[in-house]
């Protein structure tokens, strides 16, 4: 298997733009580029190249998905924080309105305090 990997990597390093993820087209490209007389060896090299390129494509696809998911989660966090900020400011504004509307009324007590009783007694004398 070492020989197949080595040959595949050598061919891929030089002609990477000509190969794709389809085995039959890779086999034809390999026929055009190299002279491999053994049908089995040619199929194994083409298969290994196909497998490598499919793995790369899958890796890139997963990488893009991770990046997109990360962007979406950051957007969600931003929207949540903005929503929380607006809720907090609305609560602050509503409490300010309540405080302005409901000014404390003076407490009127029917019972006289001791100071008032003393003042009343001094006036009556």
Secondary structure as the mmCIF struct_conf table of DSSP 4:
data_model
#
loop_
_struct_conf.conf_type_id
_struct_conf.id
_struct_conf.beg_label_comp_id
_struct_conf.beg_label_asym_id
_struct_conf.beg_label_seq_id
_struct_conf.end_label_comp_id
_struct_conf.end_label_asym_id
_struct_conf.end_label_seq_id
HELX_RH_AL_P HELX_RH_AL_P1 UNK A 2 UNK A 15
HELX_RH_3T_P HELX_RH_3T_P1 UNK A 16 UNK A 18
BEND BEND1 UNK A 21 UNK A 21
HELX_RH_AL_P HELX_RH_AL_P2 UNK A 23 UNK A 33
HELX_RH_AL_P HELX_RH_AL_P3 UNK A 39 UNK A 101
BEND BEND2 UNK A 102 UNK A 102
HELX_LH_PP_P HELX_LH_PP_P1 UNK A 103 UNK A 107
BEND BEND3 UNK A 110 UNK A 111
HELX_LH_PP_P HELX_LH_PP_P2 UNK A 112 UNK A 113
HELX_RH_AL_P HELX_RH_AL_P4 UNK A 114 UNK A 124
#
